[in-house]
């Protein structure tokens, strides 16, 4: 490999690394928002809401499903009946 080919390969590798780090940072931001929403729902709904299950789901799915405490469909997997 000549010098310019090495520079191009290095630049390409650096760009890929930056893209991966940026994507991971975006995922972590979504997970943080998701977990904050789980905590808010737990405060609002108390024992009726499974906060730890919600947070585990945030981590498992990388924040793709963010619960909205006022949207029953988004929090229904985390609701329980008190007996």
mmCIF file of the N, C-alpha and C atoms, coordinates in Angstrom:
data_MODEL
# 
_entry.id   MODEL 
# 
loop_
_atom_site.group_PDB 
_atom_site.id 
_atom_site.type_symbol 
_atom_site.label_atom_id 
_atom_site.label_alt_id 
_atom_site.label_comp_id 
_atom_site.label_asym_id 
_atom_site.label_entity_id 
_atom_site.label_seq_id 
_atom_site.pdbx_PDB_ins_code 
_atom_site.Cartn_x 
_atom_site.Cartn_y 
_atom_site.Cartn_z 
_atom_site.occupancy 
_atom_site.B_iso_or_equiv 
_atom_site.pdbx_formal_charge 
_atom_site.auth_seq_id 
_atom_site.auth_comp_id 
_atom_site.auth_asym_id 
_atom_site.auth_atom_id 
_atom_site.pdbx_PDB_model_num 
ATOM 1   N N  . UNK A 1 1  ? 0.838   -1.183 0.000  1.00 0.00 ? 1  UNK A N  1 
ATOM 2   C CA . UNK A 1 1  ? 0.000   0.000  0.000  1.00 0.00 ? 1  UNK A CA 1 
ATOM 3   C C  . UNK A 1 1  ? 0.884   1.249  0.000  1.00 0.00 ? 1  UNK A C  1 
ATOM 4   N N  . UNK A 1 2  ? 0.526   2.167  -0.833 1.00 0.00 ? 2  UNK A N  1 
ATOM 5   C CA . UNK A 1 2  ? 1.279   3.418  -0.842 1.00 0.00 ? 2  UNK A CA 1 
ATOM 6   C C  . UNK A 1 2  ? 0.713   4.377  0.210  1.00 0.00 ? 2  UNK A C  1 
ATOM 7   N N  . UNK A 1 3  ? 1.314   5.497  0.361  1.00 0.00 ? 3  UNK A N  1 
ATOM 8   C CA . UNK A 1 3  ? 0.962   6.438  1.418  1.00 0.00 ? 3  UNK A CA 1 
ATOM 9   C C  . UNK A 1 3  ? -0.460  6.965  1.288  1.00 0.00 ? 3  UNK A C  1 
ATOM 10  N N  . UNK A 1 4  ? -0.883  7.304  0.089  1.00 0.00 ? 4  UNK A N  1 
ATOM 11  C CA . UNK A 1 4  ? -2.241  7.840  -0.082 1.00 0.00 ? 4  UNK A CA 1 
ATOM 12  C C  . UNK A 1 4  ? -3.287  6.766  0.187  1.00 0.00 ? 4  UNK A C  1 
ATOM 13  N N  . UNK A 1 5  ? -3.017  5.541  -0.169 1.00 0.00 ? 5  UNK A N  1 
ATOM 14  C CA . UNK A 1 5  ? -3.951  4.441  0.120  1.00 0.00 ? 5  UNK A CA 1 
ATOM 15  C C  . UNK A 1 5  ? -4.069  4.222  1.617  1.00 0.00 ? 5  UNK A C  1 
ATOM 16  N N  . UNK A 1 6  ? -2.953  4.336  2.329  1.00 0.00 ? 6  UNK A N  1 
ATOM 17  C CA . UNK A 1 6  ? -2.977  4.185  3.783  1.00 0.00 ? 6  UNK A CA 1 
ATOM 18  C C  . UNK A 1 6  ? -3.785  5.309  4.427  1.00 0.00 ? 6  UNK A C  1 
ATOM 19  N N  . UNK A 1 7  ? -3.615  6.526  3.898  1.00 0.00 ? 7  UNK A N  1 
ATOM 20  C CA . UNK A 1 7  ? -4.362  7.657  4.437  1.00 0.00 ? 7  UNK A CA 1 
ATOM 21  C C  . UNK A 1 7  ? -5.857  7.477  4.217  1.00 0.00 ? 7  UNK A C  1 
ATOM 22  N N  . UNK A 1 8  ? -6.230  7.012  3.042  1.00 0.00 ? 8  UNK A N  1 
ATOM 23  C CA . UNK A 1 8  ? -7.646  6.792  2.730  1.00 0.00 ? 8  UNK A CA 1 
ATOM 24  C C  . UNK A 1 8  ? -8.217  5.696  3.623  1.00 0.00 ? 8  UNK A C  1 
ATOM 25  N N  . UNK A 1 9  ? -7.460  4.611  3.797  1.00 0.00 ? 9  UNK A N  1 
ATOM 26  C CA . UNK A 1 9  ? -7.915  3.516  4.659  1.00 0.00 ? 9  UNK A CA 1 
ATOM 27  C C  . UNK A 1 9  ? -8.064  3.993  6.100  1.00 0.00 ? 9  UNK A C  1 
ATOM 28  N N  . UNK A 1 10 ? -7.118  4.785  6.574  1.00 0.00 ? 10 UNK A N  1 
ATOM 29  C CA . UNK A 1 10 ? -7.190  5.327  7.927  1.00 0.00 ? 10 UNK A CA 1 
ATOM 30  C C  . UNK A 1 10 ? -8.391  6.248  8.087  1.00 0.00 ? 10 UNK A C  1 
ATOM 31  N N  . UNK A 1 11 ? -8.612  7.116  7.108  1.00 0.00 ? 11 UNK A N  1 
ATOM 32  C CA . UNK A 1 11 ? -9.761  8.021  7.146  1.00 0.00 ? 11 UNK A CA 1 
ATOM 33  C C  . UNK A 1 11 ? -11.073 7.251  7.155  1.00 0.00 ? 11 UNK A C  1 
ATOM 34  N N  . UNK A 1 12 ? -11.165 6.218  6.334  1.00 0.00 ? 12 UNK A N  1 
ATOM 35  C CA . UNK A 1 12 ? -12.381 5.405  6.280  1.00 0.00 ? 12 UNK A CA 1 
ATOM 36  C C  . UNK A 1 12 ? -12.619 4.722  7.626  1.00 0.00 ? 12 UNK A C  1 
ATOM 37  N N  . UNK A 1 13 ? -11.569 4.176  8.214  1.00 0.00 ? 13 UNK A N  1 
ATOM 38  C CA . UNK A 1 13 ? -11.703 3.523  9.514  1.00 0.00 ? 13 UNK A CA 1 
ATOM 39  C C  . UNK A 1 13 ? -12.118 4.527  10.586 1.00 0.00 ? 13 UNK A C  1 
ATOM 40  N N  . UNK A 1 14 ? -11.547 5.727  10.547 1.00 0.00 ? 14 UNK A N  1 
ATOM 41  C CA . UNK A 1 14 ? -11.903 6.763  11.518 1.00 0.00 ? 14 UNK A CA 1 
ATOM 42  C C  . UNK A 1 14 ? -13.363 7.177  11.366 1.00 0.00 ? 14 UNK A C  1 
ATOM 43  N N  . UNK A 1 15 ? -13.832 7.315  10.141 1.00 0.00 ? 15 UNK A N  1 
ATOM 44  C CA . UNK A 1 15 ? -15.239 7.687  9.907  1.00 0.00 ? 15 UNK A CA 1 
ATOM 45  C C  . UNK A 1 15 ? -16.188 6.606  10.402 1.00 0.00 ? 15 UNK A C  1 
ATOM 46  N N  . UNK A 1 16 ? -15.834 5.350  10.172 1.00 0.00 ? 16 UNK A N  1 
ATOM 47  C CA . UNK A 1 16 ? -16.663 4.246  10.662 1.00 0.00 ? 16 UNK A CA 1 
ATOM 48  C C  . UNK A 1 16 ? -16.718 4.267  12.186 1.00 0.00 ? 16 UNK A C  1 
ATOM 49  N N  . UNK A 1 17 ? -15.585 4.474  12.814 1.00 0.00 ? 17 UNK A N  1 
ATOM 50  C CA . UNK A 1 17 ? -15.528 4.528  14.271 1.00 0.00 ? 17 UNK A CA 1 
ATOM 51  C C  . UNK A 1 17 ? -16.371 5.681  14.809 1.00 0.00 ? 17 UNK A C  1 
ATOM 52  N N  . UNK A 1 18 ? -16.281 6.843  14.185 1.00 0.00 ? 18 UNK A N  1 
ATOM 53  C CA . UNK A 1 18 ? -17.081 8.002  14.609 1.00 0.00 ? 18 UNK A CA 1 
ATOM 54  C C  . UNK A 1 18 ? -18.573 7.702  14.441 1.00 0.00 ? 18 UNK A C  1 
ATOM 55  N N  . UNK A 1 19 ? -18.943 7.053  13.360 1.00 0.00 ? 19 UNK A N  1 
ATOM 56  C CA . UNK A 1 19 ? -20.349 6.712  13.132 1.00 0.00 ? 19 UNK A CA 1 
ATOM 57  C C  . UNK A 1 19 ? -20.853 5.743  14.200 1.00 0.00 ? 19 UNK A C  1 
ATOM 58  N N  . UNK A 1 20 ? -20.023 4.756  14.552 1.00 0.00 ? 20 UNK A N  1 
ATOM 59  C CA . UNK A 1 20 ? -20.423 3.780  15.569 1.00 0.00 ? 20 UNK A CA 1 
ATOM 60  C C  . UNK A 1 20 ? -20.580 4.462  16.920 1.00 0.00 ? 20 UNK A C  1 
ATOM 61  N N  . UNK A 1 21 ? -19.638 5.306  17.284 1.00 0.00 ? 21 UNK A N  1 
ATOM 62  C CA . UNK A 1 21 ? -19.709 6.012  18.572 1.00 0.00 ? 21 UNK A CA 1 
ATOM 63  C C  . UNK A 1 21 ? -20.928 6.928  18.601 1.00 0.00 ? 21 UNK A C  1 
ATOM 64  N N  . UNK A 1 22 ? -21.197 7.632  17.522 1.00 0.00 ? 22 UNK A N  1 
ATOM 65  C CA . UNK A 1 22 ? -22.362 8.510  17.454 1.00 0.00 ? 22 UNK A CA 1 
ATOM 66  C C  . UNK A 1 22 ? -23.660 7.741  17.569 1.00 0.00 ? 22 UNK A C  1 
ATOM 67  N N  . UNK A 1 23 ? -23.730 6.594  16.912 1.00 0.00 ? 23 UNK A N  1 
ATOM 68  C CA . UNK A 1 23 ? -24.937 5.769  16.965 1.00 0.00 ? 23 UNK A CA 1 
ATOM 69  C C  . UNK A 1 23 ? -25.134 5.228  18.376 1.00 0.00 ? 23 UNK A C  1 
ATOM 70  N N  . UNK A 1 24 ? -24.062 4.791  19.021 1.00 0.00 ? 24 UNK A N  1 
ATOM 71  C CA . UNK A 1 24 ? -24.141 4.275  20.380 1.00 0.00 ? 24 UNK A CA 1 
ATOM 72  C C  . UNK A 1 24 ? -24.568 5.369  21.345 1.00 0.00 ? 24 UNK A C  1 
ATOM 73  N N  . UNK A 1 25 ? -24.054 6.572  21.171 1.00 0.00 ? 25 UNK A N  1 
ATOM 74  C CA . UNK A 1 25 ? -24.438 7.688  22.036 1.00 0.00 ? 25 UNK A CA 1 
ATOM 75  C C  . UNK A 1 25 ? -25.922 8.008  21.876 1.00 0.00 ? 25 UNK A C  1 
ATOM 76  N N  . UNK A 1 26 ? -26.421 7.943  20.647 1.00 0.00 ? 26 UNK A N  1 
ATOM 77  C CA . UNK A 1 26 ? -27.851 8.179  20.414 1.00 0.00 ? 26 UNK A CA 1 
ATOM 78  C C  . UNK A 1 26 ? -28.682 7.099  21.085 1.00 0.00 ? 26 UNK A C  1 
ATOM 79  N N  . UNK A 1 27 ? -28.246 5.842  21.005 1.00 0.00 ? 27 UNK A N  1 
ATOM 80  C CA . UNK A 1 27 ? -28.949 4.749  21.677 1.00 0.00 ? 27 UNK A CA 1 
ATOM 81  C C  . UNK A 1 27 ? -28.982 4.973  23.184 1.00 0.00 ? 27 UNK A C  1 
ATOM 82  N N  . UNK A 1 28 ? -27.854 5.381  23.751 1.00 0.00 ? 28 UNK A N  1 
ATOM 83  C CA . UNK A 1 28 ? -27.787 5.589  25.195 1.00 0.00 ? 28 UNK A CA 1 
ATOM 84  C C  . UNK A 1 28 ? -28.694 6.740  25.619 1.00 0.00 ? 28 UNK A C  1 
ATOM 85  N N  . UNK A 1 29 ? -28.814 7.761  24.793 1.00 0.00 ? 29 UNK A N  1 
ATOM 86  C CA . UNK A 1 29 ? -29.711 8.879  25.101 1.00 0.00 ? 29 UNK A CA 1 
ATOM 87  C C  . UNK A 1 29 ? -31.161 8.389  25.120 1.00 0.00 ? 29 UNK A C  1 
ATOM 88  N N  . UNK A 1 30 ? -31.520 7.534  24.161 1.00 0.00 ? 30 UNK A N  1 
ATOM 89  C CA . UNK A 1 30 ? -32.881 6.984  24.129 1.00 0.00 ? 30 UNK A CA 1 
ATOM 90  C C  . UNK A 1 30 ? -33.146 6.106  25.344 1.00 0.00 ? 30 UNK A C  1 
ATOM 91  N N  . UNK A 1 31 ? -32.160 5.326  25.748 1.00 0.00 ? 31 UNK A N  1 
ATOM 92  C CA . UNK A 1 31 ? -32.311 4.474  26.936 1.00 0.00 ? 31 UNK A CA 1 
ATOM 93  C C  . UNK A 1 31 ? -32.509 5.347  28.170 1.00 0.00 ? 31 UNK A C  1 
ATOM 94  N N  . UNK A 1 32 ? -31.759 6.417  28.276 1.00 0.00 ? 32 UNK A N  1 
ATOM 95  C CA . UNK A 1 32 ? -31.886 7.321  29.429 1.00 0.00 ? 32 UNK A CA 1 
ATOM 96  C C  . UNK A 1 32 ? -33.277 7.954  29.485 1.00 0.00 ? 32 UNK A C  1 
ATOM 97  N N  . UNK A 1 33 ? -33.781 8.392  28.352 1.00 0.00 ? 33 UNK A N  1 
ATOM 98  C CA . UNK A 1 33 ? -35.131 8.969  28.293 1.00 0.00 ? 33 UNK A CA 1 
ATOM 99  C C  . UNK A 1 33 ? -36.161 7.924  28.694 1.00 0.00 ? 33 UNK A C  1 
ATOM 100 N N  . UNK A 1 34 ? -35.997 6.733  28.170 1.00 0.00 ? 34 UNK A N  1 
ATOM 101 C CA . UNK A 1 34 ? -36.921 5.638  28.468 1.00 0.00 ? 34 UNK A CA 1 
ATOM 102 C C  . UNK A 1 34 ? -36.946 5.345  29.969 1.00 0.00 ? 34 UNK A C  1 
ATOM 103 N N  . UNK A 1 35 ? -35.774 5.248  30.585 1.00 0.00 ? 35 UNK A N  1 
ATOM 104 C CA . UNK A 1 35 ? -35.703 4.943  32.015 1.00 0.00 ? 35 UNK A CA 1 
ATOM 105 C C  . UNK A 1 35 ? -36.288 6.088  32.839 1.00 0.00 ? 35 UNK A C  1 
ATOM 106 N N  . UNK A 1 36 ? -36.045 7.333  32.423 1.00 0.00 ? 36 UNK A N  1 
ATOM 107 C CA . UNK A 1 36 ? -36.654 8.472  33.123 1.00 0.00 ? 36 UNK A CA 1 
ATOM 108 C C  . UNK A 1 36 ? -38.177 8.405  33.051 1.00 0.00 ? 36 UNK A C  1 
ATOM 109 N N  . UNK A 1 37 ? -38.702 8.027  31.893 1.00 0.00 ? 37 UNK A N  1 
ATOM 110 C CA . UNK A 1 37 ? -40.158 7.903  31.757 1.00 0.00 ? 37 UNK A CA 1 
ATOM 111 C C  . UNK A 1 37 ? -40.686 6.777  32.635 1.00 0.00 ? 37 UNK A C  1 
ATOM 112 N N  . UNK A 1 38 ? -39.941 5.681  32.744 1.00 0.00 ? 38 UNK A N  1 
ATOM 113 C CA . UNK A 1 38 ? -40.345 4.589  33.636 1.00 0.00 ? 38 UNK A CA 1 
ATOM 114 C C  . UNK A 1 38 ? -40.436 5.096  35.073 1.00 0.00 ? 38 UNK A C  1 
ATOM 115 N N  . UNK A 1 39 ? -39.445 5.880  35.496 1.00 0.00 ? 39 UNK A N  1 
ATOM 116 C CA . UNK A 1 39 ? -39.444 6.417  36.858 1.00 0.00 ? 39 UNK A CA 1 
ATOM 117 C C  . UNK A 1 39 ? -40.634 7.355  37.072 1.00 0.00 ? 39 UNK A C  1 
ATOM 118 N N  . UNK A 1 40 ? -40.938 8.155  36.074 1.00 0.00 ? 40 UNK A N  1 
ATOM 119 C CA . UNK A 1 40 ? -42.080 9.067  36.172 1.00 0.00 ? 40 UNK A CA 1 
ATOM 120 C C  . UNK A 1 40 ? -43.387 8.289  36.288 1.00 0.00 ? 40 UNK A C  1 
ATOM 121 N N  . UNK A 1 41 ? -43.528 7.243  35.488 1.00 0.00 ? 41 UNK A N  1 
ATOM 122 C CA . UNK A 1 41 ? -44.741 6.417  35.551 1.00 0.00 ? 41 UNK A CA 1 
ATOM 123 C C  . UNK A 1 41 ? -44.852 5.731  36.912 1.00 0.00 ? 41 UNK A C  1 
ATOM 124 N N  . UNK A 1 42 ? -43.728 5.282  37.442 1.00 0.00 ? 42 UNK A N  1 
ATOM 125 C CA . UNK A 1 42 ? -43.731 4.639  38.763 1.00 0.00 ? 42 UNK A CA 1 
ATOM 126 C C  . UNK A 1 42 ? -44.191 5.627  39.824 1.00 0.00 ? 42 UNK A C  1 
ATOM 127 N N  . UNK A 1 43 ? -43.740 6.881  39.733 1.00 0.00 ? 43 UNK A N  1 
ATOM 128 C CA . UNK A 1 43 ? -44.172 7.905  40.690 1.00 0.00 ? 43 UNK A CA 1 
ATOM 129 C C  . UNK A 1 43 ? -45.674 8.164  40.563 1.00 0.00 ? 43 UNK A C  1 
ATOM 130 N N  . UNK A 1 44 ? -46.154 8.198  39.330 1.00 0.00 ? 44 UNK A N  1 
ATOM 131 C CA . UNK A 1 44 ? -47.568 8.506  39.097 1.00 0.00 ? 44 UNK A CA 1 
ATOM 132 C C  . UNK A 1 44 ? -48.486 7.345  39.479 1.00 0.00 ? 44 UNK A C  1 
ATOM 133 N N  . UNK A 1 45 ? -48.069 6.115  39.160 1.00 0.00 ? 45 UNK A N  1 
ATOM 134 C CA . UNK A 1 45 ? -48.957 4.966  39.300 1.00 0.00 ? 45 UNK A CA 1 
ATOM 135 C C  . UNK A 1 45 ? -48.650 4.090  40.507 1.00 0.00 ? 45 UNK A C  1 
ATOM 136 N N  . UNK A 1 46 ? -47.524 4.322  41.146 1.00 0.00 ? 46 UNK A N  1 
ATOM 137 C CA . UNK A 1 46 ? -47.182 3.593  42.367 1.00 0.00 ? 46 UNK A CA 1 
ATOM 138 C C  . UNK A 1 46 ? -47.056 2.099  42.151 1.00 0.00 ? 46 UNK A C  1 
ATOM 139 N N  . UNK A 1 47 ? -47.674 1.335  43.062 1.00 0.00 ? 47 UNK A N  1 
ATOM 140 C CA . UNK A 1 47 ? -47.558 -0.123 43.040 1.00 0.00 ? 47 UNK A CA 1 
ATOM 141 C C  . UNK A 1 47 ? -48.243 -0.772 41.836 1.00 0.00 ? 47 UNK A C  1 
ATOM 142 N N  . UNK A 1 48 ? -49.056 -0.029 41.131 1.00 0.00 ? 48 UNK A N  1 
ATOM 143 C CA . UNK A 1 48 ? -49.703 -0.575 39.936 1.00 0.00 ? 48 UNK A CA 1 
ATOM 144 C C  . UNK A 1 48 ? -48.728 -0.689 38.754 1.00 0.00 ? 48 UNK A C  1 
ATOM 145 N N  . UNK A 1 49 ? -47.582 -0.049 38.857 1.00 0.00 ? 49 UNK A N  1 
ATOM 146 C CA . UNK A 1 49 ? -46.626 -0.004 37.747 1.00 0.00 ? 49 UNK A CA 1 
ATOM 147 C C  . UNK A 1 49 ? -45.352 -0.734 38.118 1.00 0.00 ? 49 UNK A C  1 
ATOM 148 N N  . UNK A 1 50 ? -44.920 -1.644 37.246 1.00 0.00 ? 50 UNK A N  1 
ATOM 149 C CA . UNK A 1 50 ? -43.681 -2.408 37.436 1.00 0.00 ? 50 UNK A CA 1 
ATOM 150 C C  . UNK A 1 50 ? -42.503 -1.624 36.848 1.00 0.00 ? 50 UNK A C  1 
ATOM 151 N N  . UNK A 1 51 ? -41.936 -0.746 37.659 1.00 0.00 ? 51 UNK A N  1 
ATOM 152 C CA . UNK A 1 51 ? -40.861 0.129  37.203 1.00 0.00 ? 51 UNK A CA 1 
ATOM 153 C C  . UNK A 1 51 ? -39.602 -0.611 36.788 1.00 0.00 ? 51 UNK A C  1 
ATOM 154 N N  . UNK A 1 52 ? -39.230 -1.644 37.527 1.00 0.00 ? 52 UNK A N  1 
ATOM 155 C CA . UNK A 1 52 ? -38.005 -2.376 37.197 1.00 0.00 ? 52 UNK A CA 1 
ATOM 156 C C  . UNK A 1 52 ? -38.156 -3.149 35.890 1.00 0.00 ? 52 UNK A C  1 
ATOM 157 N N  . UNK A 1 53 ? -39.329 -3.695 35.651 1.00 0.00 ? 53 UNK A N  1 
ATOM 158 C CA . UNK A 1 53 ? -39.581 -4.384 34.379 1.00 0.00 ? 53 UNK A CA 1 
ATOM 159 C C  . UNK A 1 53 ? -39.514 -3.391 33.221 1.00 0.00 ? 53 UNK A C  1 
ATOM 160 N N  . UNK A 1 54 ? -40.054 -2.222 33.434 1.00 0.00 ? 54 UNK A N  1 
ATOM 161 C CA . UNK A 1 54 ? -40.008 -1.162 32.426 1.00 0.00 ? 54 UNK A CA 1 
ATOM 162 C C  . UNK A 1 54 ? -38.560 -0.780 32.113 1.00 0.00 ? 54 UNK A C  1 
ATOM 163 N N  . UNK A 1 55 ? -37.751 -0.561 33.150 1.00 0.00 ? 55 UNK A N  1 
ATOM 164 C CA . UNK A 1 55 ? -36.348 -0.188 32.947 1.00 0.00 ? 55 UNK A CA 1 
ATOM 165 C C  . UNK A 1 55 ? -35.572 -1.301 32.255 1.00 0.00 ? 55 UNK A C  1 
ATOM 166 N N  . UNK A 1 56 ? -35.833 -2.544 32.640 1.00 0.00 ? 56 UNK A N  1 
ATOM 167 C CA . UNK A 1 56 ? -35.175 -3.684 31.980 1.00 0.00 ? 56 UNK A CA 1 
ATOM 168 C C  . UNK A 1 56 ? -35.522 -3.725 30.499 1.00 0.00 ? 56 UNK A C  1 
ATOM 169 N N  . UNK A 1 57 ? -36.761 -3.422 30.177 1.00 0.00 ? 57 UNK A N  1 
ATOM 170 C CA . UNK A 1 57 ? -37.202 -3.398 28.778 1.00 0.00 ? 57 UNK A CA 1 
ATOM 171 C C  . UNK A 1 57 ? -36.508 -2.273 28.009 1.00 0.00 ? 57 UNK A C  1 
ATOM 172 N N  . UNK A 1 58 ? -36.310 -1.140 28.668 1.00 0.00 ? 58 UNK A N  1 
ATOM 173 C CA . UNK A 1 58 ? -35.582 -0.030 28.032 1.00 0.00 ? 58 UNK A CA 1 
ATOM 174 C C  . UNK A 1 58 ? -34.187 -0.471 27.611 1.00 0.00 ? 58 UNK A C  1 
ATOM 175 N N  . UNK A 1 59 ? -33.505 -1.155 28.512 1.00 0.00 ? 59 UNK A N  1 
ATOM 176 C CA . UNK A 1 59 ? -32.144 -1.610 28.227 1.00 0.00 ? 59 UNK A CA 1 
ATOM 177 C C  . UNK A 1 59 ? -32.163 -2.692 27.156 1.00 0.00 ? 59 UNK A C  1 
ATOM 178 N N  . UNK A 1 60 ? -33.074 -3.637 27.291 1.00 0.00 ? 60 UNK A N  1 
ATOM 179 C CA . UNK A 1 60 ? -33.145 -4.764 26.353 1.00 0.00 ? 60 UNK A CA 1 
ATOM 180 C C  . UNK A 1 60 ? -33.372 -4.299 24.921 1.00 0.00 ? 60 UNK A C  1 
ATOM 181 N N  . UNK A 1 61 ? -34.283 -3.355 24.743 1.00 0.00 ? 61 UNK A N  1 
ATOM 182 C CA . UNK A 1 61 ? -34.623 -2.877 23.402 1.00 0.00 ? 61 UNK A CA 1 
ATOM 183 C C  . UNK A 1 61 ? -33.938 -1.558 23.048 1.00 0.00 ? 61 UNK A C  1 
ATOM 184 N N  . UNK A 1 62 ? -32.943 -1.162 23.839 1.00 0.00 ? 62 UNK A N  1 
ATOM 185 C CA . UNK A 1 62 ? -32.116 0.025  23.571 1.00 0.00 ? 62 UNK A CA 1 
ATOM 186 C C  . UNK A 1 62 ? -32.935 1.303  23.408 1.00 0.00 ? 62 UNK A C  1 
ATOM 187 N N  . UNK A 1 63 ? -33.990 1.431  24.203 1.00 0.00 ? 63 UNK A N  1 
ATOM 188 C CA . UNK A 1 63 ? -34.772 2.657  24.203 1.00 0.00 ? 63 UNK A CA 1 
ATOM 189 C C  . UNK A 1 63 ? -35.682 2.841  22.996 1.00 0.00 ? 63 UNK A C  1 
ATOM 190 N N  . UNK A 1 64 ? -35.924 1.775  22.246 1.00 0.00 ? 64 UNK A N  1 
ATOM 191 C CA . UNK A 1 64 ? -36.777 1.890  21.053 1.00 0.00 ? 64 UNK A CA 1 
ATOM 192 C C  . UNK A 1 64 ? -38.242 2.091  21.425 1.00 0.00 ? 64 UNK A C  1 
ATOM 193 N N  . UNK A 1 65 ? -38.666 1.553  22.569 1.00 0.00 ? 65 UNK A N  1 
ATOM 194 C CA . UNK A 1 65 ? -40.042 1.673  23.014 1.00 0.00 ? 65 UNK A CA 1 
ATOM 195 C C  . UNK A 1 65 ? -40.047 2.546  24.264 1.00 0.00 ? 65 UNK A C  1 
ATOM 196 N N  . UNK A 1 66 ? -40.411 3.800  24.132 1.00 0.00 ? 66 UNK A N  1 
ATOM 197 C CA . UNK A 1 66 ? -40.395 4.728  25.262 1.00 0.00 ? 66 UNK A CA 1 
ATOM 198 C C  . UNK A 1 66 ? -41.806 4.827  25.836 1.00 0.00 ? 66 UNK A C  1 
ATOM 199 N N  . UNK A 1 67 ? -41.966 4.489  27.126 1.00 0.00 ? 67 UNK A N  1 
ATOM 200 C CA . UNK A 1 67 ? -43.306 4.535  27.724 1.00 0.00 ? 67 UNK A CA 1 
ATOM 201 C C  . UNK A 1 67 ? -43.799 5.970  27.905 1.00 0.00 ? 67 UNK A C  1 
ATOM 202 N N  . UNK A 1 68 ? -45.081 6.141  27.694 1.00 0.00 ? 68 UNK A N  1 
ATOM 203 C CA . UNK A 1 68 ? -45.747 7.416  27.933 1.00 0.00 ? 68 UNK A CA 1 
ATOM 204 C C  . UNK A 1 68 ? -46.821 7.135  28.987 1.00 0.00 ? 68 UNK A C  1 
ATOM 205 N N  . UNK A 1 69 ? -46.686 7.723  30.144 1.00 0.00 ? 69 UNK A N  1 
ATOM 206 C CA . UNK A 1 69 ? -47.570 7.428  31.275 1.00 0.00 ? 69 UNK A CA 1 
ATOM 207 C C  . UNK A 1 69 ? -49.044 7.694  30.980 1.00 0.00 ? 69 UNK A C  1 
ATOM 208 N N  . UNK A 1 70 ? -49.318 8.549  30.017 1.00 0.00 ? 70 UNK A N  1 
ATOM 209 C CA . UNK A 1 70 ? -50.703 8.875  29.684 1.00 0.00 ? 70 UNK A CA 1 
ATOM 210 C C  . UNK A 1 70 ? -51.230 8.069  28.496 1.00 0.00 ? 70 UNK A C  1 
ATOM 211 N N  . UNK A 1 71 ? -50.406 7.162  27.974 1.00 0.00 ? 71 UNK A N  1 
ATOM 212 C CA . UNK A 1 71 ? -50.804 6.318  26.852 1.00 0.00 ? 71 UNK A CA 1 
ATOM 213 C C  . UNK A 1 71 ? -50.855 4.872  27.337 1.00 0.00 ? 71 UNK A C  1 
ATOM 214 N N  . UNK A 1 72 ? -52.054 4.363  27.524 1.00 0.00 ? 72 UNK A N  1 
ATOM 215 C CA . UNK A 1 72 ? -52.239 3.036  28.121 1.00 0.00 ? 72 UNK A CA 1 
ATOM 216 C C  . UNK A 1 72 ? -51.567 1.936  27.302 1.00 0.00 ? 72 UNK A C  1 
ATOM 217 N N  . UNK A 1 73 ? -51.529 2.090  25.973 1.00 0.00 ? 73 UNK A N  1 
ATOM 218 C CA . UNK A 1 73 ? -50.905 1.058  25.147 1.00 0.00 ? 73 UNK A CA 1 
ATOM 219 C C  . UNK A 1 73 ? -49.408 0.949  25.391 1.00 0.00 ? 73 UNK A C  1 
ATOM 220 N N  . UNK A 1 74 ? -48.773 2.069  25.669 1.00 0.00 ? 74 UNK A N  1 
ATOM 221 C CA . UNK A 1 74 ? -47.316 2.035  25.851 1.00 0.00 ? 74 UNK A CA 1 
ATOM 222 C C  . UNK A 1 74 ? -46.910 1.526  27.232 1.00 0.00 ? 74 UNK A C  1 
ATOM 223 N N  . UNK A 1 75 ? -47.822 1.603  28.225 1.00 0.00 ? 75 UNK A N  1 
ATOM 224 C CA . UNK A 1 75 ? -47.454 1.148  29.559 1.00 0.00 ? 75 UNK A CA 1 
ATOM 225 C C  . UNK A 1 75 ? -48.172 -0.132 29.982 1.00 0.00 ? 75 UNK A C  1 
ATOM 226 N N  . UNK A 1 76 ? -49.094 -0.624 29.178 1.00 0.00 ? 76 UNK A N  1 
ATOM 227 C CA . UNK A 1 76 ? -49.854 -1.809 29.574 1.00 0.00 ? 76 UNK A CA 1 
ATOM 228 C C  . UNK A 1 76 ? -49.001 -3.031 29.914 1.00 0.00 ? 76 UNK A C  1 
ATOM 229 N N  . UNK A 1 77 ? -47.854 -3.258 29.253 1.00 0.00 ? 77 UNK A N  1 
ATOM 230 C CA . UNK A 1 77 ? -47.046 -4.421 29.652 1.00 0.00 ? 77 UNK A CA 1 
ATOM 231 C C  . UNK A 1 77 ? -46.482 -4.318 31.075 1.00 0.00 ? 77 UNK A C  1 
ATOM 232 N N  . UNK A 1 78 ? -46.504 -3.124 31.647 1.00 0.00 ? 78 UNK A N  1 
ATOM 233 C CA . UNK A 1 78 ? -45.884 -2.901 32.946 1.00 0.00 ? 78 UNK A CA 1 
ATOM 234 C C  . UNK A 1 78 ? -46.892 -2.667 34.063 1.00 0.00 ? 78 UNK A C  1 
ATOM 235 N N  . UNK A 1 79 ? -48.163 -2.790 33.753 1.00 0.00 ? 79 UNK A N  1 
ATOM 236 C CA . UNK A 1 79 ? -49.208 -2.603 34.766 1.00 0.00 ? 79 UNK A CA 1 
ATOM 237 C C  . UNK A 1 79 ? -49.531 -3.938 35.421 1.00 0.00 ? 79 UNK A C  1 
ATOM 238 N N  . UNK A 1 80 ? -49.865 -3.876 36.706 1.00 0.00 ? 80 UNK A N  1 
ATOM 239 C CA . UNK A 1 80 ? -50.303 -5.085 37.404 1.00 0.00 ? 80 UNK A CA 1 
ATOM 240 C C  . UNK A 1 80 ? -51.513 -4.764 38.240 1.00 0.00 ? 80 UNK A C  1 
ATOM 241 N N  . UNK A 1 81 ? -52.229 -5.790 38.608 1.00 0.00 ? 81 UNK A N  1 
ATOM 242 C CA . UNK A 1 81 ? -53.401 -5.629 39.457 1.00 0.00 ? 81 UNK A CA 1 
ATOM 243 C C  . UNK A 1 81 ? -52.981 -5.887 40.898 1.00 0.00 ? 81 UNK A C  1 
ATOM 244 N N  . UNK A 1 82 ? -53.359 -5.005 41.776 1.00 0.00 ? 82 UNK A N  1 
ATOM 245 C CA . UNK A 1 82 ? -53.099 -5.221 43.180 1.00 0.00 ? 82 UNK A CA 1 
ATOM 246 C C  . UNK A 1 82 ? -54.264 -6.016 43.758 1.00 0.00 ? 82 UNK A C  1 
ATOM 247 N N  . UNK A 1 83 ? -53.929 -7.009 44.535 1.00 0.00 ? 83 UNK A N  1 
ATOM 248 C CA . UNK A 1 83 ? -55.003 -7.824 45.136 1.00 0.00 ? 83 UNK A CA 1 
ATOM 249 C C  . UNK A 1 83 ? -54.988 -7.751 46.627 1.00 0.00 ? 83 UNK A C  1 
# 
